[in-house]
Amino acid sequence: MSIDAVLQAALRPLGLPVFPNKYTGPELTYLVTNWTMIPALNAGDLAHAARYLVQVHYYLPDKQNPHATLEAICRALVAADFTCPGILGADEANGSRDAHGQHWVIECEFADGGYRYGKCDD
């Protein structure tokens, strides 16, 4: 299963729309996922696993309390074998507000032993 499919399976049951990489639609409350893949367990000129650095962006209106959903997102990720997430209030971090409200970033990692991209460059 791809990392995008793993994220969808973990987060969809929360009842929020989940989009990989970008969303430009009309929803005010939604999740956007992105990740960076790092080859791991290198041996014999091959990577035998992948380590994913994952971000889940949670967008919601200004006046809505985010805490119950942030906790639910973290629990869903841990239940799907992601590491225990960290949380960043992104609008506070960059000194600006999102156009429609709050922006939270949940960061964690995921390991996949079925690395599919082949030989590593030296």
TIMI-2910 file (N, C-alpha, C, CB; in pm, 1 decimal, decimal comma, always signed):
<rs>
+----------+----------+----------+----------+----------+----------+----------+----------+----------+----------+----------+----------+------+
!      n_x !      n_y !      n_z !     ca_x !     ca_y !     ca_z !      c_x !      c_y !      c_z !     cb_x !     cb_y !     cb_z ! resn !
+----------+----------+----------+----------+----------+----------+----------+----------+----------+----------+----------+----------+------+
!    +85,0 !   -116,9 !     +0,0 !     +0,0 !     +0,0 !     +0,0 !    +89,9 !   +123,6 !     +0,0 !    -96,9 !     -0,5 !   +122,4 !  Met !
!    +58,5 !   +222,4 !    -81,2 !   +138,3 !   +345,0 !    -88,1 !   +120,8 !   +426,4 !    +39,9 !    +98,4 !   +429,5 !   -211,4 !  Ser !
!   +213,3 !   +517,4 !    +65,7 !   +202,4 !   +602,5 !   +184,6 !    +76,1 !   +688,3 !   +176,7 !   +327,8 !   +692,4 !   +199,2 !  Ile !
!    +37,3 !   +732,9 !    +57,8 !    -87,0 !   +809,6 !    +44,2 !   -208,2 !   +725,0 !    +82,6 !   -102,6 !   +861,5 !    -99,8 !  Asp !
!   -208,6 !   +599,0 !    +42,7 !   -319,2 !   +509,4 !    +79,1 !   -321,3 !   +482,5 !   +229,0 !   -308,3 !   +376,9 !     +2,4 !  Ala !
!   -204,0 !   +468,2 !   +290,1 !   -196,2 !   +447,5 !   +434,6 !   -252,0 !   +569,5 !   +507,7 !    -50,2 !   +420,0 !   +478,4 !  Val !
!   -214,5 !   +689,1 !   +463,2 !   -265,7 !   +812,2 !   +524,5 !   -417,0 !   +824,8 !   +507,5 !   -196,3 !   +934,4 !   +463,8 !  Leu !
!   -466,7 !   +795,7 !   +389,1 !   -611,8 !   +800,7 !   +365,2 !   -684,4 !   +703,5 !   +457,9 !   -644,2 !   +767,5 !   +217,3 !  Gln !
!   -633,5 !   +580,9 !   +467,2 !   -697,6 !   +479,2 !   +551,2 !   -698,1 !   +520,6 !   +697,9 !   -626,5 !   +344,6 !   +535,4 !  Ala !
!   -592,4 !   +586,8 !   +741,8 !   -583,3 !   +629,5 !   +881,5 !   -673,1 !   +748,7 !   +911,7 !   -440,0 !   +664,0 !   +915,9 !  Ala !
!   -683,7 !   +842,6 !   +817,4 !   -748,1 !   +971,0 !   +846,9 !   -892,7 !   +983,2 !   +800,8 !   -669,8 !  +1079,6 !   +785,1 !  Leu !
!   -932,4 !   +914,5 !   +696,6 !  -1070,5 !   +925,5 !   +645,7 !  -1177,1 !   +894,8 !   +751,1 !  -1088,9 !   +831,8 !   +528,3 !  Arg !
!  -1154,8 !   +794,0 !   +838,6 !  -1257,5 !   +764,6 !   +939,3 !  -1288,9 !   +881,4 !  +1033,4 !  -1214,2 !   +647,0 !  +1020,8 !  Pro !
!  -1203,5 !   +983,7 !  +1036,1 !  -1230,1 !  +1100,5 !  +1120,9 !  -1343,4 !  +1186,3 !  +1065,9 !  -1104,1 !  +1184,8 !  +1134,9 !  Leu !
!  -1382,6 !  +1162,4 !   +941,1 !  -1494,1 !  +1235,6 !   +882,3 !  -1457,7 !  +1367,8 !   +817,2 !  -1594,7 !  +1260,4 !   +985,5 !  Gly !
!  -1329,0 !  +1398,0 !   +808,2 !  -1284,6 !  +1520,4 !   +741,0 !  -1236,0 !  +1486,7 !   +600,4 !  -1172,3 !  +1590,8 !   +822,2 !  Leu !
!  -1254,7 !  +1578,2 !   +505,3 !  -1195,7 !  +1555,3 !   +372,9 !  -1042,4 !  +1551,8 !   +385,4 !  -1240,8 !  +1666,7 !   +271,7 !  Pro !
!   -979,4 !  +1457,2 !   +314,6 !   -833,6 !  +1440,3 !   +318,9 !   -780,9 !  +1449,6 !   +175,9 !   -793,1 !  +1302,9 !   +385,5 !  Val !
!   -684,4 !  +1538,7 !   +154,0 !   -630,2 !  +1560,8 !    +20,1 !   -478,3 !  +1548,3 !    +22,4 !   -672,0 !  +1699,5 !    -33,8 !  Phe !
!   -418,9 !  +1477,3 !    -74,9 !   -272,6 !  +1471,6 !    -82,6 !   -217,2 !  +1598,5 !   -148,2 !   -227,3 !  +1346,5 !   -161,5 !  Pro !
!   -120,2 !  +1660,2 !    -82,9 !    -38,3 !  +1769,8 !   -136,8 !   -102,8 !  +1906,9 !   -146,0 !     +5,9 !  +1733,4 !   -269,1 !  Asn !
!   -228,4 !  +1918,9 !   -188,3 !   -285,0 !  +2052,1 !   -210,2 !   -437,1 !  +2043,4 !   -216,0 !   -229,4 !  +2115,0 !   -340,4 !  Lys !
!   -502,8 !  +2150,2 !   -171,3 !   -648,5 !  +2159,4 !   -184,7 !   -685,6 !  +2303,7 !   -212,4 !   -721,1 !  +2107,1 !    -56,7 !  Tyr !
!   -769,2 !  +2326,1 !   -312,0 !   -810,2 !  +2462,6 !   -347,1 !   -961,8 !  +2476,3 !   -356,3 !   -747,0 !  +2503,9 !   -479,3 !  Thr !
!  -1034,3 !  +2382,3 !   -297,4 !  -1179,9 !  +2382,7 !   -305,9 !  -1246,6 !  +2468,7 !   -199,7 !  -1231,1 !  +2243,1 !   -295,3 !  Gly !
!  -1379,3 !  +2454,7 !   -186,4 !  -1458,0 !  +2542,4 !    -99,5 !  -1464,0 !  +2500,0 !    +48,0 !  -1596,3 !  +2550,5 !   -152,4 !  Pro !
!  -1419,9 !  +2379,0 !    +82,9 !  -1429,1 !  +2334,0 !   +222,0 !  -1350,9 !  +2428,0 !   +314,5 !  -1376,2 !  +2189,3 !   +235,6 !  Glu !
!  -1403,1 !  +2449,8 !   +434,8 !  -1332,4 !  +2531,9 !   +532,9 !  -1257,5 !  +2448,1 !   +636,0 !  -1429,9 !  +2623,7 !   +603,2 !  Leu !
!  -1300,2 !  +2323,8 !   +654,8 !  -1234,9 !  +2232,6 !   +748,3 !  -1191,6 !  +2109,1 !   +670,2 !  -1329,9 !  +2194,2 !   +867,4 !  Thr !
!  -1059,9 !  +2083,6 !   +665,6 !  -1007,6 !  +1973,0 !   +585,8 !   -864,4 !  +1943,1 !   +625,1 !  -1016,2 !  +2004,9 !   +436,0 !  Tyr !
!   -812,7 !  +1832,1 !   +574,3 !   -675,3 !  +1790,5 !   +595,5 !   -602,1 !  +1782,5 !   +462,1 !   -670,3 !  +1655,2 !   +668,3 !  Leu !
!   -476,2 !  +1823,9 !   +461,3 !   -388,5 !  +1807,6 !   +345,3 !   -264,1 !  +1734,4 !   +394,5 !   -351,8 !  +1947,1 !   +278,5 !  Val !
!   -226,4 !  +1628,2 !   +324,4 !   -108,8 !  +1551,0 !   +363,7 !     +6,2 !  +1573,3 !   +265,7 !   -143,2 !  +1401,5 !   +372,0 !  Thr !
!   +127,1 !  +1567,6 !   +318,3 !   +245,3 !  +1564,8 !   +232,5 !   +354,4 !  +1488,0 !   +305,6 !   +293,1 !  +1709,5 !   +195,3 !  Asn !
!   +453,6 !  +1442,1 !   +230,7 !   +558,8 !  +1360,8 !   +289,0 !   +687,0 !  +1372,0 !   +209,0 !   +515,2 !  +1215,9 !   +297,8 !  Trp !
!   +796,8 !  +1336,9 !   +275,6 !   +927,8 !  +1323,6 !   +213,5 !   +974,6 !  +1181,8 !   +239,7 !  +1030,3 !  +1429,6 !   +268,7 !  Thr !
!  +1022,2 !  +1112,8 !   +137,6 !  +1070,1 !   +976,1 !   +151,6 !  +1223,0 !   +976,7 !   +155,6 !  +1018,0 !   +886,9 !    +35,5 !  Met !
!  +1278,6 !   +904,2 !   +252,4 !  +1422,9 !   +889,4 !   +265,6 !  +1455,0 !   +740,1 !   +260,2 !  +1475,6 !   +954,6 !   +398,7 !  Ile !
!  +1537,6 !   +694,7 !   +164,7 !  +1576,0 !   +553,4 !   +162,7 !  +1647,4 !   +515,7 !   +292,6 !  +1666,8 !   +523,4 !    +41,0 !  Pro !
!  +1623,5 !   +394,2 !   +338,0 !  +1682,3 !   +349,3 !   +464,8 !  +1727,7 !   +204,1 !   +452,9 !  +1580,8 !   +364,8 !   +581,3 !  Ala !
!  +1799,2 !   +158,9 !   +553,1 !  +1854,4 !    +22,9 !   +557,3 !  +1930,4 !     -8,7 !   +428,7 !  +1742,1 !    -80,6 !   +579,0 !  Leu !
!  +2025,0 !    +77,8 !   +395,6 !  +2106,4 !    +59,2 !   +276,0 !  +2205,7 !    -54,3 !   +296,8 !  +2180,3 !   +189,2 !   +239,8 !  Asn !
!  +2206,8 !   -147,6 !   +203,0 !  +2301,0 !   -259,5 !   +207,2 !  +2316,8 !   -314,2 !    +66,5 !  +2253,0 !   -371,3 !   +305,4 !  Ala !
!  +2437,9 !   -343,0 !    +28,7 !  +2462,7 !   -400,6 !   -103,4 !  +2415,8 !   -310,3 !   -215,9 !  +2394,9 !   -534,5 !   -114,9 !  Gly !
!  +2435,5 !   -180,0 !   -201,7 !  +2400,6 !    -83,5 !   -305,4 !  +2249,6 !    -66,5 !   -324,0 !  +2462,7 !   -125,3 !   -435,8 !  Asp !
!  +2170,7 !   -117,7 !   -229,0 !  +2025,5 !   -105,8 !   -237,4 !  +1967,8 !    -54,3 !   -106,8 !  +1962,5 !   -240,2 !   -273,2 !  Leu !
!  +1859,4 !    +17,8 !   -116,2 !  +1781,8 !    +54,1 !     +2,6 !  +1674,8 !    -52,8 !    +21,3 !  +1717,6 !   +198,1 !    -10,9 !  Ala !
!  +1661,0 !   -100,7 !   +142,9 !  +1566,9 !   -208,0 !   +171,1 !  +1443,5 !   -160,8 !   +248,3 !  +1636,3 !   -316,6 !   +248,5 !  His !
!  +1437,7 !    -32,7 !   +275,5 !  +1322,2 !    +24,9 !   +345,0 !  +1314,8 !   +172,5 !   +311,2 !  +1331,8 !     +3,5 !   +499,7 !  Ala !
!  +1204,3 !   +232,2 !   +346,7 !  +1185,2 !   +375,4 !   +327,9 !  +1138,6 !   +436,0 !   +459,2 !  +1083,4 !   +404,2 !   +214,1 !  Ala !
!  +1189,5 !   +553,7 !   +488,8 !  +1145,8 !   +631,1 !   +604,8 !  +1074,0 !   +753,8 !   +550,8 !  +1267,0 !   +671,1 !   +698,8 !  Arg !
!   +951,0 !   +773,8 !   +594,7 !   +869,8 !   +885,9 !   +548,5 !   +857,8 !   +989,9 !   +658,6 !   +730,2 !   +838,2 !   +504,1 !  Tyr !
!   +889,8 !  +1114,0 !   +626,0 !   +865,7 !  +1227,2 !   +713,6 !   +731,3 !  +1285,2 !   +669,5 !   +983,4 !  +1335,0 !   +706,7 !  Leu !
!   +631,5 !  +1277,8 !   +755,1 !   +493,0 !  +1305,5 !   +718,1 !   +443,5 !  +1432,3 !   +785,2 !   +402,9 !  +1187,7 !   +755,2 !  Val !
!   +368,7 !  +1511,2 !   +709,9 !   +296,6 !  +1626,0 !   +764,6 !   +149,3 !  +1613,2 !   +728,5 !   +355,4 !  +1760,2 !   +711,3 !  Gln !
!    +65,2 !  +1637,0 !   +828,2 !    -78,7 !  +1646,4 !   +806,8 !   -117,6 !  +1789,4 !   +843,3 !   -159,4 !  +1538,9 !   +892,7 !  Val !
!   -167,0 !  +1864,1 !   +746,6 !   -208,2 !  +2002,4 !   +768,7 !   -358,2 !  +2004,3 !   +796,9 !   -172,8 !  +2092,4 !   +645,7 !  His !
!   -395,3 !  +2062,1 !   +909,2 !   -535,0 !  +2069,8 !   +951,9 !   -579,7 !  +2215,0 !   +942,9 !   -553,7 !  +2014,2 !  +1097,1 !  Tyr !
!   -676,7 !  +2241,8 !   +855,5 !   -730,8 !  +2375,9 !   +835,2 !   -872,6 !  +2381,1 !   +890,3 !   -728,6 !  +2415,1 !   +684,7 !  Tyr !
!   -904,8 !  +2490,7 !   +959,3 !  -1038,8 !  +2507,4 !  +1014,7 !  -1065,5 !  +2655,4 !  +1040,2 !  -1055,2 !  +2425,5 !  +1145,5 !  Leu !
!  -1192,7 !  +2692,0 !  +1053,4 !  -1227,2 !  +2832,9 !  +1077,6 !  -1169,1 !  +2885,4 !  +1209,7 !  -1379,1 !  +2849,9 !  +1078,2 !  Pro !
!  -1150,2 !  +3014,9 !  +1215,9 !  -1090,1 !  +3081,4 !  +1331,6 !  -1155,0 !  +3048,3 !  +1465,0 !  -1094,8 !  +3227,6 !  +1311,6 !  Asp !
!  -1282,8 !  +3052,1 !  +1474,1 !  -1350,9 !  +3040,8 !  +1602,8 !  -1372,1 !  +2896,3 !  +1649,3 !  -1483,5 !  +3110,0 !  +1594,8 !  Lys !
!  -1337,2 !  +2798,7 !  +1567,9 !  -1357,3 !  +2657,7 !  +1601,5 !  -1243,9 !  +2608,9 !  +1692,7 !  -1364,8 !  +2571,1 !  +1472,4 !  Gln !
!  -1277,7 !  +2530,6 !  +1795,1 !  -1177,9 !  +2474,0 !  +1884,9 !  -1113,1 !  +2352,1 !  +1817,8 !  -1242,1 !  +2434,9 !  +2021,8 !  Asn !
!   -980,4 !  +2352,5 !  +1799,0 !   -914,3 !  +2244,1 !  +1725,4 !   -873,4 !  +2123,3 !  +1808,7 !   -794,6 !  +2297,5 !  +1659,3 !  Pro !
!   -878,6 !  +2133,2 !  +1940,7 !   -807,1 !  +2037,5 !  +2024,8 !   -859,4 !  +1894,0 !  +2018,3 !   -812,3 !  +2083,6 !  +2165,0 !  His !
!   -989,3 !  +1873,6 !  +2015,9 !  -1041,5 !  +1736,5 !  +2009,0 !  -1002,4 !  +1670,3 !  +1876,8 !  -1195,3 !  +1736,2 !  +2025,1 !  Ala !
!  -1008,3 !  +1745,9 !  +1767,4 !   -972,0 !  +1689,3 !  +1637,2 !   -821,8 !  +1666,2 !  +1627,4 !  -1018,3 !  +1781,5 !  +1524,0 !  Thr !
!   -741,1 !  +1756,8 !  +1682,5 !   -596,4 !  +1734,2 !  +1684,0 !   -563,5 !  +1604,7 !  +1758,5 !   -523,3 !  +1854,0 !  +1749,4 !  Leu !
!   -627,3 !  +1582,4 !  +1871,0 !   -605,0 !  +1458,9 !  +1946,3 !   -649,0 !  +1337,2 !  +1865,2 !   -680,3 !  +1463,3 !  +2080,4 !  Glu !
!   -763,4 !  +1347,5 !  +1797,5 !   -813,1 !  +1236,1 !  +1716,1 !   -718,8 !  +1205,4 !  +1599,9 !   -953,1 !  +1267,9 !  +1662,5 !  Ala !
!   -664,4 !  +1308,7 !  +1538,2 !   -568,2 !  +1289,4 !  +1428,5 !   -444,9 !  +1215,4 !  +1481,3 !   -527,0 !  +1426,8 !  +1365,3 !  Ile !
!   -391,8 !  +1259,5 !  +1593,8 !   -273,3 !  +1195,5 !  +1651,5 !   -301,0 !  +1049,8 !  +1685,9 !   -227,2 !  +1271,1 !  +1776,7 !  Cys !
!   -414,8 !  +1023,3 !  +1747,1 !   -449,3 !   +885,7 !  +1783,3 !   -464,3 !   +797,9 !  +1658,0 !   -579,8 !   +883,5 !  +1866,1 !  Arg !
!   -526,1 !   +852,9 !  +1553,2 !   -544,3 !   +776,5 !  +1429,5 !   -409,6 !   +743,0 !  +1365,3 !   -631,9 !   +855,2 !  +1330,3 !  Ala !
!   -316,4 !   +837,5 !  +1366,8 !   -184,0 !   +812,6 !  +1309,1 !   -108,3 !   +706,8 !  +1388,5 !   -102,7 !   +942,4 !  +1304,0 !  Leu !
!   -109,2 !   +717,4 !  +1520,1 !    -39,8 !   +618,7 !  +1603,8 !   -101,6 !   +480,3 !  +1584,4 !    -45,5 !   +659,8 !  +1753,3 !  Val !
!   -234,0 !   +472,9 !  +1574,4 !   -301,6 !   +344,2 !  +1553,0 !   -264,0 !   +281,9 !  +1419,1 !   -452,9 !   +362,3 !  +1560,4 !  Ala !
!   -222,3 !   +365,5 !  +1322,4 !   -181,3 !   +316,7 !  +1190,4 !    -29,7 !   +297,5 !  +1181,6 !   -227,8 !   +413,9 !  +1081,6 !  Ala !
!    +37,9 !   +291,1 !  +1296,3 !   +182,2 !   +264,6 !  +1306,0 !   +272,5 !   +379,8 !  +1267,0 !   +215,9 !   +149,2 !  +1221,8 !  Asp !
!   +222,7 !   +502,8 !  +1272,8 !   +308,4 !   +620,0 !  +1260,3 !   +368,9 !   +648,0 !  +1397,7 !   +228,5 !   +744,4 !  +1206,1 !  Phe !
!   +478,6 !   +723,9 !  +1401,7 !   +536,5 !   +761,5 !  +1530,0 !   +444,0 !   +860,8 !  +1599,9 !   +678,4 !   +821,9 !  +1511,3 !  Thr !
!   +468,8 !   +881,0 !  +1728,2 !   +390,5 !   +977,3 !  +1805,5 !   +410,8 !  +1116,9 !  +1745,6 !   +431,5 !   +974,6 !  +1956,8 !  Cys !
!   +303,6 !  +1183,2 !  +1704,4 !   +317,1 !  +1310,1 !  +1632,3 !   +350,4 !  +1429,7 !  +1720,6 !   +191,3 !  +1338,4 !  +1558,7 !  Pro !
!   +414,1 !  +1526,3 !  +1658,5 !   +429,7 !  +1659,4 !  +1714,6 !   +328,9 !  +1750,8 !  +1646,6 !   +575,6 !  +1712,2 !  +1696,9 !  Gly !
!   +295,0 !  +1862,0 !  +1712,0 !   +195,3 !  +1955,1 !  +1658,0 !   +253,3 !  +2095,7 !  +1657,9 !    +63,1 !  +1950,3 !  +1740,6 !  Ile !
!   +233,5 !  +2167,1 !  +1546,5 !   +279,3 !  +2304,2 !  +1530,5 !   +161,2 !  +2391,8 !  +1491,3 !   +392,4 !  +2313,3 !  +1424,9 !  Leu !
!   +139,6 !  +2500,6 !  +1563,0 !    +40,8 !  +2600,3 !  +1521,5 !   +103,1 !  +2685,5 !  +1412,5 !     -6,3 !  +2688,6 !  +1642,1 !  Gly !
!    +73,8 !  +2655,4 !  +1287,0 !   +147,6 !  +2714,1 !  +1173,9 !   +119,3 !  +2861,8 !  +1154,4 !   +114,1 !  +2640,6 !  +1047,1 !  Ala !
!     -1,7 !  +2910,5 !  +1183,4 !    -24,0 !  +3052,8 !  +1162,0 !    +53,8 !  +3135,1 !  +1264,0 !   -173,7 !  +3085,6 !  +1169,9 !  Asp !
!    +78,3 !  +3079,9 !  +1381,0 !   +159,4 !  +3150,6 !  +1480,0 !   +308,0 !  +3144,3 !  +1443,3 !   +136,5 !  +3091,1 !  +1620,2 !  Glu !
!   +349,9 !  +3034,6 !  +1382,1 !   +491,1 !  +3015,9 !  +1350,2 !   +539,5 !  +3111,5 !  +1242,2 !   +515,7 !  +2873,7 !  +1306,4 !  Ala !
!   +453,4 !  +3142,2 !  +1145,1 !   +499,7 !  +3228,7 !  +1036,4 !   +448,6 !  +3371,9 !  +1049,0 !   +456,6 !  +3171,4 !   +903,4 !  Asn !
!   +378,0 !  +3403,8 !  +1158,1 !   +336,5 !  +3540,7 !  +1183,2 !   +217,9 !  +3587,3 !  +1100,8 !   +449,7 !  +3630,6 !  +1158,7 !  Gly !
!   +150,8 !  +3496,7 !  +1031,3 !    +35,5 !  +3536,7 !   +951,2 !    -78,7 !  +3439,1 !   +973,0 !    +72,1 !  +3544,4 !   +801,6 !  Ser !
!   -196,3 !  +3481,0 !   +940,3 !   -314,2 !  +3396,1 !   +950,4 !   -346,1 !  +3339,9 !   +812,5 !   -435,5 !  +3474,8 !  +1008,0 !  Arg !
!   -395,7 !  +3216,5 !   +810,8 !   -444,6 !  +3159,7 !   +686,1 !   -563,7 !  +3242,3 !   +640,5 !   -482,9 !  +3009,3 !   +702,8 !  Asp !
!   -592,1 !  +3241,9 !   +512,7 !   -699,2 !  +3325,7 !   +456,9 !   -834,6 !  +3299,3 !   +521,2 !   -709,6 !  +3303,4 !   +308,0 !  Ala !
!   -860,2 !  +3176,7 !   +564,2 !   -992,3 !  +3147,6 !   +620,0 !   -989,1 !  +3104,3 !   +765,5 !  -1058,4 !  +3041,4 !   +539,2 !  His !
!   -875,5 !  +3099,5 !   +829,5 !   -875,2 !  +3059,3 !   +969,5 !   -746,5 !  +2997,7 !  +1016,6 !   -983,7 !  +2964,8 !   +993,4 !  Gly !
!   -759,1 !  +2890,9 !  +1094,2 !   -644,9 !  +2827,5 !  +1158,8 !   -574,8 !  +2725,6 !  +1067,8 !   -689,9 !  +2759,6 !  +1286,6 !  Gln !
!   -445,5 !  +2709,4 !  +1093,0 !   -364,5 !  +2610,1 !  +1021,6 !   -274,4 !  +2542,4 !  +1124,5 !   -279,5 !  +2676,4 !   +905,3 !  His !
!   -294,8 !  +2412,5 !  +1142,5 !   -214,2 !  +2332,2 !  +1233,1 !   -138,5 !  +2228,0 !  +1151,4 !   -302,7 !  +2264,6 !  +1342,3 !  Trp !
!    -14,9 !  +2197,3 !  +1191,8 !    +64,5 !  +2095,6 !  +1123,6 !    +98,2 !  +1985,4 !  +1223,6 !   +194,4 !  +2157,0 !  +1061,8 !  Val !
!    +61,1 !  +1863,6 !  +1188,1 !    +90,4 !  +1745,6 !  +1268,6 !   +203,8 !  +1672,5 !  +1197,0 !    -37,7 !  +1652,6 !  +1287,5 !  Ile !
!   +315,8 !  +1650,1 !  +1265,6 !   +432,8 !  +1588,5 !  +1203,8 !   +465,7 !  +1455,7 !  +1270,8 !   +553,3 !  +1682,9 !  +1211,1 !  Glu !
!   +496,0 !  +1355,9 !  +1187,8 !   +532,8 !  +1223,5 !  +1238,9 !   +614,4 !  +1150,7 !  +1132,5 !   +405,9 !  +1140,6 !  +1278,1 !  Cys !
!   +648,8 !  +1025,7 !  +1162,1 !   +725,5 !   +943,9 !  +1068,7 !   +657,2 !   +809,3 !  +1049,1 !   +870,0 !   +924,2 !  +1119,1 !  Glu !
!   +692,0 !   +746,0 !   +937,6 !   +639,5 !   +614,7 !   +904,9 !   +750,5 !   +536,4 !   +836,1 !   +512,0 !   +624,7 !   +814,6 !  Phe !
!   +764,0 !   +409,2 !   +868,8 !   +865,2 !   +324,1 !   +805,1 !   +795,9 !   +218,6 !   +719,5 !   +956,8 !   +256,5 !   +911,7 !  Ala !
!   +852,6 !   +193,6 !   +602,5 !   +798,3 !    +95,7 !   +508,6 !   +910,8 !     +5,1 !   +463,2 !   +730,2 !   +165,1 !   +387,0 !  Asp !
!   +898,7 !   -123,5 !   +492,3 !  +1000,9 !   -219,6 !   +452,7 !   +993,2 !   -260,5 !   +306,6 !   +990,9 !   -340,9 !   +537,9 !  Gly !
!   +889,1 !   -220,1 !   +236,3 !   +872,7 !   -258,6 !    +95,9 !   +917,0 !   -150,0 !     +0,8 !   +729,1 !   -293,9 !    +68,0 !  Gly !
!  +1041,0 !   -104,3 !    +18,0 !  +1093,5 !     +4,6 !    -65,1 !  +1091,1 !    -36,7 !   -212,3 !  +1237,9 !    +42,6 !    -21,7 !  Tyr !
!  +1036,1 !    +47,9 !   -299,3 !  +1006,6 !     +9,2 !   -436,2 !  +1087,2 !    +80,3 !   -544,5 !   +865,2 !    +31,8 !   -461,3 !  Arg !
!  +1181,6 !   +165,5 !   -508,4 !  +1243,9 !   +248,4 !   -612,2 !  +1380,1 !   +201,3 !   -657,5 !  +1256,1 !   +386,9 !   -563,8 !  Tyr !
!  +1427,8 !    +88,5 !   -607,7 !  +1546,0 !    +27,0 !   -665,7 !  +1678,4 !    +73,2 !   -610,6 !  +1545,8 !    +49,7 !   -807,7 !  Gly !
!  +1776,4 !    +71,1 !   -698,0 !  +1916,5 !    +89,1 !   -661,1 !  +1945,2 !   +231,9 !   -617,4 !  +2006,6 !    +51,6 !   -777,3 !  Lys !
!  +2027,1 !   +243,8 !   -514,0 !  +2068,9 !   +375,5 !   -464,3 !  +2189,9 !   +426,0 !   -544,0 !  +2103,1 !   +368,4 !   -312,5 !  Cys !
!  +2197,4 !   +556,6 !   -560,3 !  +2315,4 !   +616,6 !   -622,0 !  +2426,6 !   +628,5 !   -518,7 !  +2281,9 !   +755,1 !   -682,1 !  Asp !
!  +2550,3 !   +613,3 !   -563,9 !  +2664,0 !   +629,6 !   -472,6 !  +2701,7 !   +774,5 !   -460,9 !  +2784,1 !   +548,2 !   -519,4 !  Asp !
+----------+----------+----------+----------+----------+----------+----------+----------+----------+----------+----------+----------+------+
</rs>
